[in-house]
Amino acid sequence: MSLITGRSSVSANKTKTPTREELRTWSRYVRDVLLPRVRTGDEATLSPKIPDEAHEFLSVLKKAHIDVETLRYTRVHTALEEIGALGSRWPMTIILKAEGLLSLWEADFGPLRNIRADLFGPGGRLEGVVKLKHWKTTWGSEVASTASLEVTTVVKSKIWGTGWKVEGGNGPFYSFVPGHNGFKVGDWWIKRAAAYRDGIIHGLPYGITADEEGAYAVLMTNDDELETDKENMIKYRSSQLDPGCFKLMKNIESRQLVRVLRSWRLSSKWRPKAGLRYDGLYRVSEYGVKLVTTASEGDEWQYTFTLERHDAQPGFDKALYHPTADQMDDWNDYKRMKHHLEEEVTNVLHRVAEQRTEIRDLVGDQPRDRKESGYFTGGSSDEEKTA
């Protein structure tokens, strides 16, 4: 059981009431290992052990103390729903037992589809991450217009717009520590702001976390990674606009390892399918510099670093298991919430535009010495141009 550790310890004790953590381990094993085998295999190639493991999972659930918070944390109900969705691929006894437990829980707790993780609540993946609107940044300082919030770090680089602020967490200097810094290969976050909150990277809008002593972490996104066929070697591309690239050079001489994270936005076959994932420690072995011409920036120096994976840590395959099925649950919930919020904001802006049109119709066109806001024309306001 390479992905899910701890499942065998639950099986070993037939009378023990399983803990939430053990139930979560079982749920991940069923959803990330067992069910994919059932979906992709045929009856001739499926191992007879698979139905036995499903029966064992159901036996563990019968001994468990189940309440709403346990379901919310472990997602065992989702595992049972996904077992039932495969229908005839399972023995009828498994389907009946799964449906029986789901019916029992629905009778006790109501519709199970309403049991979702509280992403922004205590212990949630986005706890302490607050969205800001109408904020302005200059290098080295941040000012937000959101009332009653003490601004720490805004995790985005814009002049006017929206961004994210982090409340609490490990503090702005926690990331300037070498090594794993308490993190495990495969650790995963929904957003960069949450990764900053926990202290694996800094909060500035650059890919390299560094100070005068050297670099500590590299977050790769967009076109930062050049494709290679070697999963334990990275060709990392950095712009001269990232001051950390000069600090990353120091790591060649000091041999200090750097934490490497990949974003789902990265153009790479090794990227996670959602969020940000910690892929482990890497050694900076060499770098190169060349002058390139881009449409947006003109001529600029581009730095390419070779990063080699450190041996004394869990293998890269451990990272590739993430995001797990329950992590994808939270990602999809977040995307739905974000889409709903964006729709609400768009509706408000359109109502404001309609009100302005109605006012002009009432009072007539007036002399104007400024341009439109640019919300719907794609233009920019005077305030943005002079900021």
C-alpha positions in Angstrom: 0.0 0.0 0.0 2.4 2.7 -1.3 -0.1 5.6 -1.3 -2.1 5.1 1.8 -0.2 4.2 5.0 -2.0 3.1 8.1 -4.8 1.2 6.5 -3.3 -2.1 7.5 -3.2 -1.0 11.2 -7.0 -0.5 11.1 -7.4 -4.0 9.6 -5.2 -5.6 12.2 -7.5 -4.9 15.1 -11.0 -6.2 14.3 -12.6 -4.9 17.4 -11.1 -1.4 17.7 -13.3 1.6 16.9 -11.5 3.4 14.1 -10.5 7.0 14.5 -11.3 9.8 12.1 -7.8 9.7 10.8 -8.0 6.0 10.1 -11.4 6.4 8.4 -9.9 9.2 6.2 -7.0 6.9 5.3 -9.5 4.2 4.3 -11.6 6.7 2.3 -8.5 7.9 0.4 -7.4 4.3 -0.3 -10.8 3.4 -1.7 -11.1 6.5 -3.8 -7.5 6.9 -5.0 -6.4 3.3 -5.4 -9.3 0.8 -5.3 -11.9 2.6 -7.5 -9.5 3.6 -10.3 -8.6 -0.1 -10.7 -12.3 -1.1 -10.9 -13.0 1.7 -13.4 -10.2 0.9 -15.8 -10.0 -2.9 -15.5 -12.3 -5.6 -16.8 -13.7 -8.6 -15.0 -11.1 -10.9 -16.3 -8.2 -8.8 -15.1 -9.5 -7.5 -11.8 -7.9 -9.0 -8.7 -10.3 -11.0 -6.4 -8.8 -9.1 -3.5 -10.6 -5.9 -4.6 -14.1 -7.0 -3.5 -12.5 -8.4 -0.3 -11.0 -4.9 0.4 -14.3 -3.3 -0.2 -16.0 -5.7 2.2 -13.3 -4.8 4.8 -13.9 -1.1 4.3 -17.6 -1.6 4.9 -16.9 -3.7 8.1 -14.7 -0.9 9.4 -17.5 1.6 8.8 -20.0 -0.5 10.7 -17.7 -0.3 13.8 -17.1 3.5 13.5 -18.8 6.3 15.3 -20.3 8.5 12.5 -21.5 12.0 12.9 -21.6 15.0 10.5 -18.1 16.2 11.4 -16.7 12.7 10.8 -18.3 12.6 7.4 -17.1 16.1 6.6 -13.5 15.2 7.5 -13.2 11.7 6.2 -15.5 11.8 3.1 -16.4 8.1 3.6 -19.9 8.9 2.4 -18.4 10.0 -0.9 -16.4 6.8 -1.2 -19.6 4.8 -0.7 -21.5 6.9 -3.3 -18.6 6.3 -5.8 -18.7 2.6 -5.1 -22.5 2.6 -5.8 -22.0 4.5 -9.0 -20.1 1.6 -10.5 -23.1 -0.7 -10.0 -22.7 -4.0 -11.7 -18.9 -4.0 -11.4 -19.3 -5.0 -7.7 -20.9 -8.0 -6.1 -24.5 -7.2 -5.1 -23.7 -7.6 -1.4 -21.3 -4.7 -1.6 -23.8 -2.5 -3.3 -26.6 -3.3 -0.8 -24.3 -2.7 2.2 -23.1 0.6 0.8 -26.6 1.8 0.0 -27.8 0.7 3.5 -25.2 2.8 5.2 -25.9 5.8 3.0 -29.6 5.6 3.7 -29.0 5.3 7.4 -26.8 8.4 7.4 -29.2 10.4 5.3 -32.0 9.6 7.8 -29.8 10.8 10.6 -28.1 13.9 9.1 -30.2 14.9 6.1 -29.0 15.1 2.4 -25.4 14.0 2.3 -24.6 16.3 -0.6 -24.9 19.2 1.8 -22.0 17.9 3.9 -19.0 19.8 2.6 -15.7 21.1 4.0 -15.7 24.5 5.6 -12.9 25.9 3.5 -12.6 29.2 5.3 -13.5 28.0 8.8 -11.2 26.7 11.6 -8.9 24.1 10.2 -10.1 24.7 6.6 -7.7 24.8 3.7 -8.3 28.5 3.3 -8.5 29.5 7.0 -7.2 33.0 7.4 -7.1 33.7 3.7 -9.2 36.9 3.0 -10.1 38.4 -0.3 -9.4 42.1 -0.7 -11.0 44.5 -3.2 -9.8 47.8 -4.5 -6.3 47.8 -3.1 -3.1 49.4 -4.3 0.4 48.2 -3.9 3.8 49.7 -4.3 7.1 47.8 -4.0 7.7 47.2 -0.3 4.3 48.4 1.0 0.7 47.4 0.8 -2.5 49.4 1.5 -6.0 47.8 1.4 -9.3 49.6 1.6 -11.1 46.7 3.3 -12.2 48.0 6.7 -11.3 46.3 10.0 -8.5 44.3 8.5 -4.9 44.5 9.5 -2.9 44.2 6.3 0.0 41.8 6.4 0.9 40.6 2.9 -1.2 40.8 -0.2 -0.4 37.8 -2.3 -0.8 39.3 -5.8 1.0 41.9 -7.9 -1.4 44.5 -9.3 -1.9 48.3 -9.1 -5.7 48.3 -8.6 -7.9 45.2 -8.4 -8.4 42.2 -6.1 -6.0 40.2 -4.1 -5.6 38.0 -1.1 -4.5 38.8 2.5 -3.4 36.3 5.1 -4.4 36.5 8.7 -2.6 34.4 11.3 -0.4 31.6 10.0 3.3 31.1 10.6 4.3 34.7 9.9 6.2 36.3 7.0 9.7 35.0 8.0 8.9 31.4 8.5 9.6 30.5 4.9 13.3 31.7 5.2 14.4 28.4 6.6 16.3 25.7 4.6 15.2 22.1 4.2 11.6 20.7 4.4 10.8 23.1 7.2 8.2 20.7 8.6 6.5 20.0 5.3 6.1 16.6 3.6 6.5 15.6 0.0 3.0 15.8 -1.5 1.7 18.5 0.8 -1.0 20.4 -1.2 -2.7 23.8 -1.1 -5.7 25.3 -3.0 -4.0 28.7 -3.4 -0.6 30.4 -3.2 -1.9 32.5 -0.3 -2.6 29.4 1.8 0.9 28.1 1.1 2.3 31.4 2.3 0.1 31.2 5.4 1.7 27.9 6.3 5.2 29.2 5.6 6.5 27.1 2.8 7.0 30.1 0.5 7.1 33.9 0.9 4.2 36.3 0.1 5.8 38.3 -2.7 4.7 37.9 -6.3 7.9 36.1 -7.4 8.7 32.5 -7.8 11.8 32.3 -5.7 11.7 32.6 -1.9 15.1 34.1 -0.9 17.0 36.5 1.4 20.6 37.6 1.5 21.8 34.1 2.6 20.4 32.4 -0.5 17.2 30.7 -1.8 14.9 28.5 0.2 12.0 27.7 -2.1 10.9 27.8 -5.8 7.3 28.0 -7.0 7.0 27.1 -10.7 4.0 28.3 -12.7 3.1 29.2 -16.3 6.2 28.6 -18.5 8.8 28.4 -15.7 9.7 24.8 -16.4 11.4 23.6 -19.5 10.3 20.0 -20.5 12.7 17.2 -19.8 12.2 13.4 -19.7 13.9 13.1 -16.3 11.4 13.2 -13.4 14.3 13.9 -10.9 15.8 16.8 -12.8 14.2 20.2 -13.5 15.1 22.9 -15.9 13.8 26.0 -14.2 13.5 29.3 -16.1 13.5 32.6 -14.2 13.3 36.2 -15.4 15.6 39.0 -14.4 12.5 40.6 -12.8 12.7 38.1 -10.0 15.5 39.3 -7.6 15.6 35.9 -6.1 17.4 34.4 -9.2 20.6 36.0 -8.1 20.2 34.5 -4.6 19.5 31.1 -6.2 22.9 31.2 -7.7 24.5 31.3 -4.3 23.0 27.8 -3.6 25.4 26.3 -6.1 28.3 27.1 -3.9 26.6 26.7 -0.5 24.9 23.4 -1.7 21.8 24.5 0.2 18.7 22.6 -1.0 15.6 24.4 -2.1 12.0 23.4 -1.7 10.2 23.0 -5.1 6.5 23.5 -5.6 4.5 23.2 -8.8 1.3 25.1 -9.6 -1.6 23.7 -11.7 -1.0 26.6 -14.1 2.5 25.3 -14.9 3.0 24.1 -18.5 4.5 20.8 -17.6 3.5 17.1 -17.6 4.5 17.0 -13.9 2.1 19.7 -12.7 -0.7 18.9 -10.3 -4.2 18.9 -11.8 -5.2 21.5 -9.3 -3.7 23.8 -6.7 -0.1 23.9 -5.5 1.9 20.8 -4.6 5.2 20.4 -2.7 7.5 18.1 -4.7 10.5 17.9 -2.4 14.0 19.2 -2.0 16.3 19.9 -4.9 20.0 20.8 -5.3 20.9 23.7 -7.7 23.7 22.2 -9.9 24.2 24.9 -12.6 22.7 27.9 -14.3 22.9 29.7 -17.7 22.1 33.2 -18.9 20.9 34.4 -22.3 19.4 37.6 -23.7 15.9 37.1 -25.1 13.4 39.4 -26.8 9.7 39.2 -25.7 6.7 41.0 -27.1 5.7 42.4 -23.6 9.1 43.3 -22.0 11.4 43.7 -25.0 15.0 42.6 -24.4 15.6 40.9 -21.1 18.1 38.5 -19.5 16.7 35.0 -18.9 18.2 32.6 -16.3 17.9 28.8 -16.6 18.7 26.7 -13.5 19.3 23.0 -13.4 17.7 21.5 -10.2 18.5 17.9 -9.2 16.2 16.0 -6.8 17.7 15.1 -3.4 17.9 11.4 -2.8 17.3 11.2 1.0 13.6 11.9 0.9 10.4 10.1 -0.2 10.3 9.4 -3.9 8.7 11.8 -6.5 5.9 9.2 -7.0 4.6 10.2 -3.5 4.1 13.7 -4.8 2.3 12.6 -7.9 -0.5 11.0 -5.9 -1.6 14.5 -5.0 -4.1 16.1 -5.2 -6.1 13.2 -3.7 -9.8 12.7 -4.3 -10.8 14.6 -1.2 -8.4 17.4 -2.0 -10.1 17.6 -5.4 -13.5 17.8 -3.6 -12.3 21.0 -1.9 -10.8 22.3 -5.1 -14.0 21.9 -6.9 -16.0 23.5 -4.1 -13.6 26.4 -4.1 -14.0 26.9 -7.9 -17.8 26.8 -7.6 -17.7 29.4 -4.8 -15.3 31.6 -6.9 -17.5 31.3 -9.9 -20.6 32.2 -7.9 -18.8 35.2 -6.4 -17.6 36.4 -9.8 -21.1 36.2 -11.1 -22.4 38.3 -8.2 -19.6 41.0 -8.7 -20.4 41.1 -12.5 -24.1 41.6 -11.8 -23.3 44.4 -9.4 -21.1 46.2 -11.9 -23.7 45.9 -14.6 -26.4 47.3 -12.3 -24.1 50.3 -11.5 -23.5 50.8 -15.2 -27.3 50.7 -15.9 -27.9 53.2 -13.1 -25.3 55.6 -14.5 -27.0 55.4 -17.9 -30.4 56.1 -16.4 -29.0 59.2 -14.6 -27.4 60.5 -17.8 -30.8 60.0 -19.6 -32.4 62.1 -16.8 -29.9 65.0 -16.6 -28.5 64.8 -20.1 -24.8 64.7 -21.2 -22.6 66.9 -19.1 -19.1 68.2 -19.9 -16.5 65.7 -18.7 -12.8 66.1 -18.1 -12.1 62.5 -17.4 -12.5 59.1 -19.1 -14.8 56.2 -18.4 -13.8 53.7 -15.8 -12.9 51.1 -18.4 -14.8 48.3 -16.7 -16.6 47.2 -19.8 -14.5 48.9 -22.6 -11.2 47.3 -21.8 -9.6 50.7 -21.2 -7.9 52.0 -18.1 -8.8 54.9 -15.9 -6.7 58.0 -15.3 -6.1 56.8 -11.7 -4.6 53.6 -13.0 -2.4 55.4 -15.4 -1.0 57.8 -12.9 -0.6 55.2 -10.1 
